């Protein structure tokens, strides 16, 4: 039977306990008035009122998003581990869990007291919950067991499923040759489209109030549409290029003479680069990948390295070796 989770569920208990405590707190202050202040200015004065449903969403939504984001990152981190490494997200997200819990707790007390006067963020409670949640999360991470996983099942460099290096080199020398591949995950497409539409609609709404704000929102929407299309790696007789989006914005260029070596590697996007996308890690290695944990690591003549994520790294390596051997 395939294992559903690679990280033990109990490392998420701090966030789950905070959610449970907040749910109990909400129950004690019910029923809520028909209209409640749900937005405040920087001085804590209410400047917008809403229905109880909106108020409850304002209380729980930030905490829920942070909790499930932490749960997802914990799972991704555990899935990528080949040896036990400390999950640094236990130092980043738990303080936000504590802060949002304290903020929501203060709002519930404010509403229960009649929602009069200014609202003050309970900073002392936020500091206590943030520090306590982080300390517990770190302790649980330290005792978290490591689950062994099978090693990488990559195709050896000498077996390229018909992509023979010598044949590819001859094709490159004989005439025009272009090879390309891309990484364009569906979730990124939807995120770009929906966010761009939201910005465009927001710009239309704001234009009547502030033309500058409306134009800014439209400009951001246009920029997002330019990023639509993912990362594209192109190889031809001249060398290697990495481009972004439907218009092919140039990101990285490498001539064949600059390549000293190339090899297929398995890496951890979170641990080695801190995430996905266009990355530069502490070692000065550029990374270009939107999904997966396999790619081709290239060493340049100047000593620098670049990592190209690929859905078929063995095939990409074959083309790179052919181009380098021209």
Secondary structure, DSSP 8 states (H G I E B T S, - for coil): ---S-SS-GGGGHHHHHHHHHHHHHHHHH-S--SSEEEEE-TTS-EEEEE-HHHHHHHHHHHHHHHHHHHHHHHHHHHHH-SS----GGGGTHHHHHHHHHHHHHHHHHHHHTTS-S-----HHHHHHHHHHHHHHHHHHHHH-------------TT--TT--HHHHHHHHHHS--EEEEEE--HHHHHHHHHHHHHHHHHHHHHHTT-HHHHHHHHHHHHHHHHHTT-EEEEEESSEEEEEETTTTEEEEEEEGGGEEEEEEEE--IIIIISSSEEEE-TTS-EEEESS-SEEEEEEETTS-EEEEE-SSHHHHHHHHHHHHT-
